Amino acid sequence: MDPVISFHNVSKKLDHFSLSDLSLSIPKGYITGLIGPNGSGKTTFIKLIMNLLRPDSGEVKVFGEPYGANEQAIKSKIGFVYEDADFYPHETVKHIKEIVAAFYPAWNEAEFERYREWFRLPERKRIGTLSKGMKMKFSLALALSHDAELIIMDEPTSGLDPIFRRELLEVFREIMQNEDKTIVFSTHHVSDLERIADYIAFLYDGRLVFNQPKDELLDTLSIVRGPNDWLNQEREKHFISIRRNEVGFEGLSDEVSEIQGDHSLVVEKPTLEDVMFYIKKGERS
C-alpha cells in the first residue's frame, strides 16, 4: 500500500533552523505521533506536509502525489487542527461553521452536527468566549466534517487539562474505527502517544532519529542501571546514551541481550519520555 505521506531527501533552511535530508513514509490507516524537543523541526515538518512551506530540495508527496497543480484536490482530503486556531472571536460557532463549509464540496452537515452534539458545542456562542479546550474541539469537528482522509494536528492537547486530553484521545480512537483515516499529530505529552499511537517519528535538531511502530520501538530498547565501575570502553558500545552520577550510571540500550544476566545491573523497559531524554542526551558515537 502506498504511504499517505512520503518525504524523499527533503531539506529546508530557515533563518535559525535547518531540516536536513529527511526521508520517511507515513502509512495509511494508523496514528503516527510526531515527537521531539522544541526546535527539533516538528512544525516545519507539518508545514511542509500542508505546502505552507516548500522544500529547498527533495520531494514531498501526499496521497502519492506532489502538490503542484494538485493542491486543491489534496487539501480537500486533509483536516488540519492546530494549537492556536485563529477564528474571528466575535463570530458565533454557527457562523464560522458556515464559512468553512462553503469551501468544501464534500461538507457533511449531519456529521458536523454529530460532533457538535458530542462535544457539547453551543452553536450560538461567540468564539472568543470558548475555552481553549472547546476551541480545539470545534477545530476538530470542522476537520472531521468534510470526509477528510488525513487528519493533521499540531499540539492538539497542549494546554488542556488531563480530562480534556483523555476525551480527545477517545475521539481519535473513534475516528480510527474507519480504516481509511490516517492521523498525524505532534505533541509534548508523550504519555498520550503511549496510549494511542501506532507509529512514532522522532525529530531532533532537524534530523529524523527514527520512525517505527511504537510497540516495536519500546520492545527493542531498555533502561540499564548499574555501578560506574562496571562500565568500560567495550561495554559502552552497547548503549545509545549514558548518564553518570556519584552513585552509578543509567543508560539507554538497544543491545541489552549483550549485557543482560549480569546481576549487578537493573534492566527496565523505557517510556517514550525516557527515550526522548536519552536520545537528546546523546547518540551512540
Secondary structure, DSSP 8 states (H G I E B T S, - for coil): ---SEEEEEEEEE-SS-EEEEEEEEE-TTSEEEEE--TTSSHHHHHHHHTTSS--SEEEEEETTB-SGGGHHHHHTTEEEEETT----TTSBHHHHHHHHHTT-TT--HHHHHHHHHHHT--TTSBGGGS-HHHHHHHHHHHHTSS--SEEEEESTTTT--HHHHHHHHHHHHHHTTSTT-EEEEE-S-HHHHHHH-SEEEEEETTEEEEEEEHHHHHHH-EEEEE-GGG--HHHHTTEEEEEEETTEEEEEES-GGGTTT-TT-EEE---HHHHHHHHHH----
